[in-house]
Amino acid sequence: MLPTYQNGDLLVVRWNQQSETLPNSIKLGSVIVIERDERPGIFLIKRLQKSHGNKYWVEGDAEESTDSRSWGWVPPHEIRGKVIFRLARKRFD
């Protein structure tokens, strides 16, 4: 999610519960954490750009980001949480 987030930033995330569907608190433009079915255990930070029915379009902030521009729509069960805020690395150096 460069340039919004930098390596070393600490993110506070509200994680979805296993049985929870996409929370109402996640609105378009929110930064979310996704875990693709094809890559279990790898968490990706993306911005929620669009929703259509029960599918979601997510994009990274960088043009070269791997996201819905290459995967297509993301199902709601792949959305694992919402980024609440960040603590910038420079505060810790």
N, CA, C and O atoms as CSV, one atom per row, in Angstrom:
chain,resi,resn,atom,element,x,y,z
A,1,MET,N,N,0.823,-1.208,0.000
A,1,MET,CA,C,0.000,0.000,0.000
A,1,MET,C,C,0.857,1.259,0.000
A,1,MET,O,O,0.439,2.305,0.497
A,2,LEU,N,N,2.054,1.153,-0.558
A,2,LEU,CA,C,2.851,2.360,-0.735
A,2,LEU,C,C,2.101,3.303,-1.658
A,2,LEU,O,O,1.495,2.806,-2.607
A,3,PRO,N,N,2.084,4.561,-1.479
A,3,PRO,CA,C,2.840,5.334,-0.499
A,3,PRO,C,C,2.090,5.567,0.821
A,3,PRO,O,O,2.646,6.185,1.729
A,4,THR,N,N,0.855,5.095,0.952
A,4,THR,CA,C,0.076,5.341,2.165
A,4,THR,C,C,0.726,4.735,3.392
A,4,THR,O,O,0.833,5.391,4.427
A,5,TYR,N,N,1.160,3.490,3.287
A,5,TYR,CA,C,1.810,2.796,4.401
A,5,TYR,C,C,3.230,2.454,3.984
A,5,TYR,O,O,3.493,2.158,2.818
A,6,GLN,N,N,4.145,2.498,4.950
A,6,GLN,CA,C,5.553,2.201,4.704
A,6,GLN,C,C,5.934,0.918,5.424
A,6,GLN,O,O,5.293,0.547,6.408
A,7,ASN,N,N,6.973,0.233,4.946
A,7,ASN,CA,C,7.495,-0.933,5.655
A,7,ASN,C,C,7.830,-0.524,7.082
A,7,ASN,O,O,8.470,0.504,7.307
A,8,GLY,N,N,7.400,-1.320,8.032
A,8,GLY,CA,C,7.676,-1.036,9.431
A,8,GLY,C,C,6.556,-0.315,10.149
A,8,GLY,O,O,6.565,-0.255,11.379
A,9,ASP,N,N,5.587,0.238,9.426
A,9,ASP,CA,C,4.435,0.854,10.086
A,9,ASP,C,C,3.681,-0.223,10.865
A,9,ASP,O,O,3.613,-1.376,10.439
A,10,LEU,N,N,3.123,0.159,11.993
A,10,LEU,CA,C,2.285,-0.749,12.771
A,10,LEU,C,C,0.830,-0.423,12.484
A,10,LEU,O,O,0.417,0.732,12.590
A,11,LEU,N,N,0.050,-1.435,12.120
A,11,LEU,CA,C,-1.364,-1.235,11.807
A,11,LEU,C,C,-2.219,-1.875,12.877
A,11,LEU,O,O,-1.965,-3.003,13.300
A,12,VAL,N,N,-3.229,-1.154,13.310
A,12,VAL,CA,C,-4.223,-1.701,14.234
A,12,VAL,C,C,-5.410,-2.118,13.381
A,12,VAL,O,O,-5.973,-1.313,12.640
A,13,VAL,N,N,-5.784,-3.396,13.498
A,13,VAL,CA,C,-6.815,-3.978,12.635
A,13,VAL,C,C,-7.964,-4.504,13.481
A,13,VAL,O,O,-7.742,-5.140,14.511
A,14,ARG,N,N,-9.174,-4.242,13.052
A,14,ARG,CA,C,-10.354,-4.882,13.640
A,14,ARG,C,C,-10.602,-6.139,12.814
A,14,ARG,O,O,-11.054,-6.061,11.672
A,15,TRP,N,N,-10.302,-7.297,13.399
A,15,TRP,CA,C,-10.425,-8.565,12.700
A,15,TRP,C,C,-11.861,-9.048,12.727
A,15,TRP,O,O,-12.545,-8.912,13.742
A,16,ASN,N,N,-12.326,-9.612,11.618
A,16,ASN,CA,C,-13.647,-10.239,11.548
A,16,ASN,C,C,-13.593,-11.561,12.300
A,16,ASN,O,O,-12.568,-12.243,12.300
A,17,GLN,N,N,-14.690,-11.915,12.933
A,17,GLN,CA,C,-14.812,-13.232,13.544
A,17,GLN,C,C,-15.099,-14.236,12.428
A,17,GLN,O,O,-15.608,-13.854,11.374
A,18,GLN,N,N,-14.785,-15.499,12.640
A,18,GLN,CA,C,-14.983,-16.536,11.616
A,18,GLN,C,C,-16.400,-16.527,11.057
A,18,GLN,O,O,-16.586,-16.636,9.845
A,19,SER,N,N,-17.396,-16.398,11.922
A,19,SER,CA,C,-18.785,-16.486,11.470
A,19,SER,C,C,-19.334,-15.141,11.003
A,19,SER,O,O,-20.457,-15.068,10.503
A,20,GLU,N,N,-18.558,-14.091,11.162
A,20,GLU,CA,C,-19.031,-12.750,10.848
A,20,GLU,C,C,-18.972,-12.490,9.339
A,20,GLU,O,O,-18.001,-12.843,8.670
A,21,THR,N,N,-20.012,-11.876,8.831
A,21,THR,CA,C,-19.988,-11.449,7.431
A,21,THR,C,C,-19.325,-10.076,7.373
A,21,THR,O,O,-18.922,-9.538,8.404
A,22,LEU,N,N,-19.212,-9.522,6.207
A,22,LEU,CA,C,-18.573,-8.218,6.044
A,22,LEU,C,C,-19.265,-7.187,6.937
A,22,LEU,O,O,-20.456,-6.925,6.769
A,23,PRO,N,N,-18.529,-6.600,7.886
A,23,PRO,CA,C,-19.150,-5.649,8.808
A,23,PRO,C,C,-19.654,-4.397,8.092
A,23,PRO,O,O,-19.095,-3.965,7.084
A,24,ASN,N,N,-20.717,-3.837,8.636
A,24,ASN,CA,C,-21.266,-2.598,8.071
A,24,ASN,C,C,-20.288,-1.438,8.191
A,24,ASN,O,O,-20.408,-0.446,7.471
A,25,SER,N,N,-19.312,-1.557,9.103
A,25,SER,CA,C,-18.353,-0.469,9.308
A,25,SER,C,C,-17.364,-0.347,8.155
A,25,SER,O,O,-16.623,0.634,8.080
A,26,ILE,N,N,-17.341,-1.323,7.263
A,26,ILE,CA,C,-16.415,-1.251,6.125
A,26,ILE,C,C,-17.140,-0.598,4.960
A,26,ILE,O,O,-18.023,-1.182,4.332
A,27,LYS,N,N,-16.736,0.622,4.700
A,27,LYS,CA,C,-17.358,1.409,3.633
A,27,LYS,C,C,-16.365,1.566,2.478
A,27,LYS,O,O,-15.170,1.321,2.640
A,28,LEU,N,N,-16.862,1.969,1.334
A,28,LEU,CA,C,-15.987,2.207,0.190
A,28,LEU,C,C,-14.901,3.195,0.595
A,28,LEU,O,O,-15.173,4.189,1.267
A,29,GLY,N,N,-13.686,2.917,0.185
A,29,GLY,CA,C,-12.540,3.745,0.537
A,29,GLY,C,C,-11.804,3.260,1.772
A,29,GLY,O,O,-10.695,3.716,2.050
A,30,SER,N,N,-12.408,2.337,2.522
A,30,SER,CA,C,-11.752,1.796,3.715
A,30,SER,C,C,-10.561,0.947,3.317
A,30,SER,O,O,-10.546,0.329,2.252
A,31,VAL,N,N,-9.562,0.925,4.189
A,31,VAL,CA,C,-8.404,0.047,3.994
A,31,VAL,C,C,-8.693,-1.246,4.742
A,31,VAL,O,O,-9.029,-1.229,5.926
A,32,ILE,N,N,-8.560,-2.365,4.038
A,32,ILE,CA,C,-8.935,-3.660,4.596
A,32,ILE,C,C,-7.784,-4.653,4.480
A,32,ILE,O,O,-6.821,-4.442,3.743
A,33,VAL,N,N,-7.915,-5.731,5.225
A,33,VAL,CA,C,-6.967,-6.839,5.158
A,33,VAL,C,C,-7.689,-7.987,4.472
A,33,VAL,O,O,-8.793,-8.361,4.869
A,34,ILE,N,N,-7.066,-8.543,3.444
A,34,ILE,CA,C,-7.657,-9.699,2.769
A,34,ILE,C,C,-6.688,-10.870,2.825
A,34,ILE,O,O,-5.477,-10.693,2.958
A,35,GLU,N,N,-7.240,-12.050,2.721
A,35,GLU,CA,C,-6.456,-13.289,2.630
A,35,GLU,C,C,-7.079,-14.090,1.498
A,35,GLU,O,O,-8.188,-14.607,1.630
A,36,ARG,N,N,-6.365,-14.189,0.394
A,36,ARG,CA,C,-6.869,-14.901,-0.778
A,36,ARG,C,C,-6.904,-16.402,-0.505
A,36,ARG,O,O,-6.006,-16.934,0.147
A,37,ASP,N,N,-7.931,-17.084,-1.000
A,37,ASP,CA,C,-8.029,-18.538,-0.858
A,37,ASP,C,C,-6.810,-19.235,-1.455
A,37,ASP,O,O,-6.373,-20.270,-0.953
A,38,GLU,N,N,-6.259,-18.660,-2.537
A,38,GLU,CA,C,-5.115,-19.256,-3.226
A,38,GLU,C,C,-3.804,-19.087,-2.466
A,38,GLU,O,O,-2.821,-19.764,-2.769
A,39,ARG,N,N,-3.779,-18.180,-1.468
A,39,ARG,CA,C,-2.546,-17.885,-0.727
A,39,ARG,C,C,-2.838,-17.823,0.775
A,39,ARG,O,O,-2.685,-16.767,1.389
A,40,PRO,N,N,-3.251,-18.933,1.365
A,40,PRO,CA,C,-3.584,-18.905,2.799
A,40,PRO,C,C,-2.378,-18.514,3.650
A,40,PRO,O,O,-1.246,-18.913,3.378
A,41,GLY,N,N,-2.652,-17.725,4.680
A,41,GLY,CA,C,-1.597,-17.274,5.576
A,41,GLY,C,C,-0.900,-16.005,5.133
A,41,GLY,O,O,-0.087,-15.457,5.877
A,42,ILE,N,N,-1.204,-15.521,3.927
A,42,ILE,CA,C,-0.617,-14.272,3.422
A,42,ILE,C,C,-1.704,-13.194,3.489
A,42,ILE,O,O,-2.729,-13.287,2.813
A,43,PHE,N,N,-1.463,-12.177,4.313
A,43,PHE,CA,C,-2.432,-11.097,4.481
A,43,PHE,C,C,-1.997,-9.903,3.652
A,43,PHE,O,O,-0.835,-9.499,3.686
A,44,LEU,N,N,-2.937,-9.344,2.908
A,44,LEU,CA,C,-2.676,-8.222,2.015
A,44,LEU,C,C,-3.499,-7.015,2.451
A,44,LEU,O,O,-4.643,-7.157,2.884
A,45,ILE,N,N,-2.918,-5.842,2.335
A,45,ILE,CA,C,-3.601,-4.598,2.677
A,45,ILE,C,C,-4.051,-3.949,1.372
A,45,ILE,O,O,-3.238,-3.682,0.487
A,46,LYS,N,N,-5.353,-3.698,1.262
A,46,LYS,CA,C,-5.911,-3.107,0.044
A,46,LYS,C,C,-6.994,-2.102,0.424
A,46,LYS,O,O,-7.458,-2.070,1.564
A,47,ARG,N,N,-7.388,-1.286,-0.547
A,47,ARG,CA,C,-8.460,-0.316,-0.345
A,47,ARG,C,C,-9.715,-0.826,-1.051
A,47,ARG,O,O,-9.661,-1.241,-2.208
A,48,LEU,N,N,-10.835,-0.790,-0.349
A,48,LEU,CA,C,-12.115,-1.218,-0.918
A,48,LEU,C,C,-12.618,-0.128,-1.863
A,48,LEU,O,O,-12.941,0.977,-1.427
A,49,GLN,N,N,-12.682,-0.442,-3.152
A,49,GLN,CA,C,-13.047,0.545,-4.168
A,49,GLN,C,C,-14.508,0.467,-4.614
A,49,GLN,O,O,-15.156,1.492,-4.826
A,50,LYS,N,N,-15.018,-0.761,-4.755
A,50,LYS,CA,C,-16.380,-0.952,-5.279
A,50,LYS,C,C,-16.997,-2.181,-4.648
A,50,LYS,O,O,-16.299,-3.087,-4.192
A,51,SER,N,N,-18.314,-2.195,-4.631
A,51,SER,CA,C,-19.021,-3.420,-4.256
A,51,SER,C,C,-20.131,-3.640,-5.270
A,51,SER,O,O,-20.728,-2.699,-5.792
A,52,HIS,N,N,-20.384,-4.910,-5.529
A,52,HIS,CA,C,-21.420,-5.268,-6.498
A,52,HIS,C,C,-22.053,-6.561,-6.009
A,52,HIS,O,O,-21.448,-7.631,-6.084
A,53,GLY,N,N,-23.272,-6.449,-5.511
A,53,GLY,CA,C,-23.904,-7.637,-4.948
A,53,GLY,C,C,-23.107,-8.104,-3.753
A,53,GLY,O,O,-22.959,-7.374,-2.773
A,54,ASN,N,N,-22.598,-9.303,-3.828
A,54,ASN,CA,C,-21.819,-9.876,-2.736
A,54,ASN,C,C,-20.356,-10.046,-3.138
A,54,ASN,O,O,-19.704,-11.009,-2.733
A,55,LYS,N,N,-19.846,-9.113,-3.933
A,55,LYS,CA,C,-18.458,-9.151,-4.394
A,55,LYS,C,C,-17.845,-7.777,-4.188
A,55,LYS,O,O,-18.540,-6.761,-4.160
A,56,TYR,N,N,-16.514,-7.771,-4.043
A,56,TYR,CA,C,-15.816,-6.534,-3.713
A,56,TYR,C,C,-14.608,-6.342,-4.601
A,56,TYR,O,O,-13.888,-7.291,-4.913
A,57,TRP,N,N,-14.394,-5.090,-5.009
A,57,TRP,CA,C,-13.258,-4.714,-5.837
A,57,TRP,C,C,-12.266,-3.993,-4.935
A,57,TRP,O,O,-12.597,-2.972,-4.332
A,58,VAL,N,N,-11.042,-4.527,-4.842
A,58,VAL,CA,C,-10.031,-3.947,-3.974
A,58,VAL,C,C,-8.801,-3.572,-4.795
A,58,VAL,O,O,-8.445,-4.263,-5.750
A,59,GLU,N,N,-8.162,-2.479,-4.415
A,59,GLU,CA,C,-6.962,-2.036,-5.110
A,59,GLU,C,C,-5.942,-1.532,-4.113
A,59,GLU,O,O,-6.291,-0.952,-3.084
A,60,GLY,N,N,-4.674,-1.759,-4.427
A,60,GLY,CA,C,-3.596,-1.135,-3.675
A,60,GLY,C,C,-3.456,0.298,-4.143
A,60,GLY,O,O,-3.979,0.659,-5.197
A,61,ASP,N,N,-2.762,1.115,-3.380
A,61,ASP,CA,C,-2.608,2.527,-3.754
A,61,ASP,C,C,-1.588,2.733,-4.868
A,61,ASP,O,O,-1.615,3.764,-5.539
A,62,ALA,N,N,-0.686,1.771,-5.078
A,62,ALA,CA,C,0.312,1.890,-6.139
A,62,ALA,C,C,-0.234,1.303,-7.434
A,62,ALA,O,O,-0.962,0.310,-7.413
A,63,GLU,N,N,0.112,1.908,-8.543
A,63,GLU,CA,C,-0.344,1.428,-9.855
A,63,GLU,C,C,0.085,-0.011,-10.128
A,63,GLU,O,O,-0.646,-0.766,-10.769
A,64,GLU,N,N,1.272,-0.394,-9.643
A,64,GLU,CA,C,1.789,-1.733,-9.920
A,64,GLU,C,C,1.333,-2.767,-8.896
A,64,GLU,O,O,1.837,-3.890,-8.888
A,65,SER,N,N,0.398,-2.407,-8.045
A,65,SER,CA,C,-0.107,-3.321,-7.015
A,65,SER,C,C,-0.826,-4.522,-7.641
A,65,SER,O,O,-1.496,-4.399,-8.666
A,66,THR,N,N,-0.670,-5.680,-7.000
A,66,THR,CA,C,-1.425,-6.866,-7.397
A,66,THR,C,C,-2.734,-6.831,-6.624
A,66,THR,O,O,-2.735,-6.852,-5.393
A,67,ASP,N,N,-3.842,-6.778,-7.342
A,67,ASP,CA,C,-5.131,-6.574,-6.700
A,67,ASP,C,C,-6.251,-6.975,-7.654
A,67,ASP,O,O,-6.025,-7.774,-8.562
A,68,SER,N,N,-7.438,-6.442,-7.468
A,68,SER,CA,C,-8.578,-6.813,-8.313
A,68,SER,C,C,-8.365,-6.491,-9.784
A,68,SER,O,O,-9.053,-7.041,-10.644
A,69,ARG,N,N,-7.430,-5.616,-10.080
A,69,ARG,CA,C,-7.127,-5.333,-11.488
A,69,ARG,C,C,-6.572,-6.564,-12.180
A,69,ARG,O,O,-6.665,-6.685,-13.401
A,70,SER,N,N,-5.989,-7.490,-11.402
A,70,SER,CA,C,-5.522,-8.754,-11.991
A,70,SER,C,C,-6.362,-9.946,-11.535
A,70,SER,O,O,-6.486,-10.912,-12.289
A,71,TRP,N,N,-6.951,-9.920,-10.317
A,71,TRP,CA,C,-7.738,-11.042,-9.813
A,71,TRP,C,C,-9.209,-10.975,-10.181
A,71,TRP,O,O,-9.864,-12.007,-10.330
A,72,GLY,N,N,-9.732,-9.756,-10.329
A,72,GLY,CA,C,-11.183,-9.592,-10.454
A,72,GLY,C,C,-11.810,-9.383,-9.074
A,72,GLY,O,O,-11.127,-9.002,-8.123
A,73,TRP,N,N,-13.088,-9.631,-8.979
A,73,TRP,CA,C,-13.851,-9.394,-7.752
A,73,TRP,C,C,-13.439,-10.360,-6.650
A,73,TRP,O,O,-13.095,-11.512,-6.914
A,74,VAL,N,N,-13.479,-9.873,-5.401
A,74,VAL,CA,C,-13.093,-10.652,-4.223
A,74,VAL,C,C,-14.372,-11.018,-3.455
A,74,VAL,O,O,-15.216,-10.151,-3.224
A,75,PRO,N,N,-14.528,-12.289,-3.057
A,75,PRO,CA,C,-15.700,-12.675,-2.270
A,75,PRO,C,C,-15.569,-12.161,-0.827
A,75,PRO,O,O,-14.452,-11.954,-0.353
A,76,PRO,N,N,-16.674,-11.955,-0.134
A,76,PRO,CA,C,-16.619,-11.372,1.216
A,76,PRO,C,C,-15.853,-12.208,2.230
A,76,PRO,O,O,-15.283,-11.648,3.167
A,77,HIS,N,N,-15.819,-13.524,2.077
A,77,HIS,CA,C,-15.104,-14.343,3.075
A,77,HIS,C,C,-13.592,-14.135,3.034
A,77,HIS,O,O,-12.892,-14.532,3.966
A,78,GLU,N,N,-13.076,-13.518,1.965
A,78,GLU,CA,C,-11.636,-13.241,1.898
A,78,GLU,C,C,-11.270,-11.942,2.615
A,78,GLU,O,O,-10.088,-11.663,2.816
A,79,ILE,N,N,-12.250,-11.159,2.996
A,79,ILE,CA,C,-11.989,-9.932,3.751
A,79,ILE,C,C,-11.890,-10.310,5.219
A,79,ILE,O,O,-12.870,-10.744,5.825
A,80,ARG,N,N,-10.704,-10.142,5.786
A,80,ARG,CA,C,-10.429,-10.601,7.149
A,80,ARG,C,C,-10.552,-9.513,8.198
A,80,ARG,O,O,-10.781,-9.815,9.369
A,81,GLY,N,N,-10.406,-8.242,7.802
A,81,GLY,CA,C,-10.491,-7.173,8.790
A,81,GLY,C,C,-10.371,-5.805,8.159
A,81,GLY,O,O,-10.180,-5.662,6.951
A,82,LYS,N,N,-10.490,-4.799,9.017
A,82,LYS,CA,C,-10.413,-3.400,8.587
A,82,LYS,C,C,-9.303,-2.713,9.374
A,82,LYS,O,O,-9.213,-2.858,10.593
A,83,VAL,N,N,-8.458,-1.962,8.664
A,83,VAL,CA,C,-7.412,-1.189,9.325
A,83,VAL,C,C,-8.078,0.002,10.009
A,83,VAL,O,O,-8.776,0.791,9.373
A,84,ILE,N,N,-7.848,0.117,11.323
A,84,ILE,CA,C,-8.435,1.198,12.117
A,84,ILE,C,C,-7.525,2.423,12.118
A,84,ILE,O,O,-7.986,3.540,11.887
A,85,PHE,N,N,-6.232,2.217,12.379
A,85,PHE,CA,C,-5.256,3.300,12.276
A,85,PHE,C,C,-3.847,2.733,12.189
A,85,PHE,O,O,-3.624,1.534,12.352
A,86,ARG,N,N,-2.912,3.627,11.929
A,86,ARG,CA,C,-1.515,3.221,11.768
A,86,ARG,C,C,-0.645,4.047,12.694
A,86,ARG,O,O,-0.920,5.216,12.964
A,87,LEU,N,N,0.407,3.410,13.172
A,87,LEU,CA,C,1.480,4.094,13.878
A,87,LEU,C,C,2.668,4.089,12.940
A,87,LEU,O,O,3.221,3.034,12.632
A,88,ALA,N,N,3.060,5.271,12.487
A,88,ALA,CA,C,4.136,5.379,11.505
A,88,ALA,C,C,5.473,4.961,12.099
A,88,ALA,O,O,5.779,5.284,13.247
A,89,ARG,N,N,6.254,4.256,11.329
A,89,ARG,CA,C,7.556,3.752,11.757
A,89,ARG,C,C,8.445,4.856,12.292
A,89,ARG,O,O,9.166,4.649,13.268
A,90,LYS,N,N,8.408,6.017,11.674
A,90,LYS,CA,C,9.320,7.097,12.051
A,90,LYS,C,C,9.134,7.509,13.513
A,90,LYS,O,O,10.039,8.094,14.109
A,91,ARG,N,N,7.983,7.210,14.089
A,91,ARG,CA,C,7.765,7.507,15.506
A,91,ARG,C,C,8.604,6.608,16.403
A,91,ARG,O,O,8.845,6.943,17.563
A,92,PHE,N,N,9.057,5.455,15.872
A,92,PHE,CA,C,9.773,4.480,16.671
A,92,PHE,C,C,11.277,4.532,16.441
A,92,PHE,O,O,12.029,3.914,17.194
A,93,ASP,N,N,11.732,5.243,15.434
A,93,ASP,CA,C,13.174,5.300,15.123
A,93,ASP,C,C,13.905,6.256,16.055
A,93,ASP,O,O,15.118,6.426,15.937
